[in-house]
Amino acid sequence: MVVVALGAMAQSADKLYEEGKKLYDEKKYEQAFPLLKKAAEKGHKKAQYRLGRCYDKGHGVEEDNKTAFIWYEKAAKQDHAKSQFQLARYYLKGKGGISVDKEKAAKLLKKAVKGGSKSGKEIEEELKADAAKGDEEAIQLLELLKH
């Protein structure tokens, strides 16, 4: 029993993340959450983002926008584009008790999109597609990118 516990503790952040992501993608949020949390606590930026999503959407845990913001922020500081995008959304809307700050939103959004990552390009393309469908938030975010 002790050996198993030690083995689980010694698991790498990458392995924990991969196992957690697989379960998350299968919509097994309650099983994914503890694995993602362990990886996130070890500093894994993708796990931090995914944990933020769990709190943001109430996947495997009670919805908590303030905690989601904290995890997105940790990943964003490691140049994780999707986390920077989520923070931009929080600042645009004033979500989770965060004050509306369009300057911060624009700065984060530009960093996410212009960072040259595959995720950044995907974010911009999704925003354009959503804006074309009349999504008001996407229109506002694209407007921030222009300034």
ABEGO torsion letter per residue (X at the ends): XAAAAAAAAABBAAAAAAAAAAAAAAGBAAAAAAAAAAAAAAGBAAAAAAAAAAAAAGBGBBBBAAAAAAAAAAAAAAGBAAAAAAAAAAAAAGBGGBBBBAAAAAAAAAAAAAAGBAAAAAAAAAAAAAAAAGBAAAAAAAAAAAX
